[in-house]
Structures are given as structure tokens and as C-alpha cells.
Amino acid sequence: MHGYRIFYKFILSRRYNIELKGVDVLDSESTNLILPNHVSHIDPQIMTVEIYKHTDFVPLVAERFFKIPIIKFFLRRLHAVKIPEFKNGSKDSGILTRINTQIIEALKNNKSAMIFPSGQLSSDGIERILNKQSSFSVVSLLPDNVKVIGVRITGLWGSMFSKAWNGKRPIFLSTFLLGIVYFFANLIFFCPKRKVTVEFIDISEEAKLKAKSDRKTFNKFLENFYNENGPEKPTFIRHLFFFPRIKNKIVKND
């Protein structure tokens, strides 16, 4: 798996200038429940290649991504756990129980786990957890030796993998393939770069305390953590080095 990670990290580095802050909180003997915000489809890819060398972890991935052959290939080598998805309006407690069981099992096997509490892409540069229950449910069941690591990702609001581009949720596969086209069209080494900051913070004490209260209190705590610096302004970067300008449909924050 190490070779695949290095290879894909090289690919991402052609487009993204990634700065890690506080990543040393992962360098310990304790296992971690990693909770990032979710700005774009590229978030999980960046998180996976960047944190793999700091902690042995299991990514939890929505089952729809296992239906894409090239993505499924890498997910299997990451030993990713397939997570059933809630249908709109679904209240299937059995799905949540299975998710919790798989996460806790991974943690008991000294592997960190990563989930995105919002379960969806941000629509306006603000992270909203709303009534989502997966992260609250898991944190309330965590063993004492597991740390909760909050992650703030900035710089991707405005990416073609985000909703900021035209206000719509990008289709993952077609956007991913377009990214490959841009990669080679820029002759690999001339891709215009996007600055991305990934900040890791140990929020174990407060997160576990809030989880003892109720879901609303816990989710509000996470929202305040992610949105501490206010709504993120969109940053649009040209896709091709030989195009002087970029055309896009800018979605303004309310």
C-alpha cells in the first residue's frame, strides 16, 4: 500500500500545495477517531495520502464509491470499510448500528478511523452537521484510550470538486476523469497549484463531554469548531497553465 500512497501523493502534489498543521497529535500510541469537515470530493483523497504515514487507519467510505472500478481498486488496498447510506428520510437504526460496530471494531484493533460528520459536501463554505447522528453515536461509545481529532480543511472551497463551482454537487466520476485530463494537459509539472491547509486539533475532552449530553449539543459543538473562522471565501484556480483566465459561475455566500 505504501507504493500506491506515494504514487498518488505525487499526483495530488502537482495540483495541491498542502500544508499540514498540528499533525503531530496523530503521532502517539493511542488510536484516533478523525473527524474532518467536508468541502469537496478531494478531501478524503488528501486526508488518506497525508495521514497514512502518521497513523494506521481505516477509512470509512460510502458504498456508492465501491461501484466505481478504479476507486474500488484503491479502496480495497486501503482495507476501507463500506458504509451503507441512509436514504432520504430513512431512520434505519440497523444501519447506524452496523456503522458503529465496524468503527469500534477497527479502533479495538488499534487502527484509527476517519469519518466525515456532515456526510455531505458544504453548500456555502459553512460546515453544517444538522441532525446527522453518526459521529455523535460513535463518540458516545468510544473507549477511553481513543482520541478524537477534529480536522479543519481550508482552500478547497472553489475547487471543481466542490459545490462552489456552479452551485451543484459535482458528479464524482466525471470530475475525477476531467482532473486526469487536466493533469496531462498541463504536462504533469505545470499544473496551476491550489493552496490547501489541513489543521489537526485534539478535541477529545470536549467532544466526549458534549457526547454525554445530546446529539444537538454535540453537533453544534462540531459546527462551531469547523466554522471558527467564519464562512470560507471561494478560491478559483485556473485549470490549465496556458489559459490566462478562468471562467466559472461564482456562487456567493449569503
Secondary structure, DSSP 8 states (H G I E B T S, - for coil): -HHHHHHHHHHHHHHEEEEEESGGGG-SSS-EEEEE---BTTHHHHHHHHHTTTS-EEEEEEGGGGGSHHHHHHHHHTT-EEE----TT---HHHHHHHHHHHHHHHHTT-EEE--TT-S--SSSS---TT--HHHHHHTT--TT-EEEEEEEES-TTSTTBTTTTSS---HHHHHHHHHHHHHHTTTTT---EEEEEEEEE-HHHHHHHHTT-HHHHHHHHHHHHTTT-S-------S-TT-S----------
